[in-house]
Amino acid sequence: MKQTEPFSSSRTLLFLIGQNSRGNWVVRGQRGLRGGLFVDRAEALRFAMFENGNRPRAVIMVPGIFELDMGRKPCTAPKLPRDINAHKRRAA
């Protein structure tokens, strides 16, 4: 059985994955247009990989609590949690 193509453009989409305060796994796309809640890490990762065209480097695991914000307006630029940006500065 052939798997359908992901609903995305040809550009790589960045996805953030983490756990919320209730232990559910959260996936959010860089623009806030795609995402969801999942009961386990494997399903969250499967969703993110499918949506980004199977590009592991476009999936970022977020440490700590990561809540899905349904009231947030979609943005054009990715807004990463501070912890991720701080880690990049230290490594550079």
Secondary structure, DSSP 8 states (H G I E B T S, - for coil): ------SS-SS---EEEEE-TTS-EEEEETTSSSEEEESSHHHHHHHHHHHTTS-GGGEEEEEEE----TTS---SS----HHHHHHHHHH-
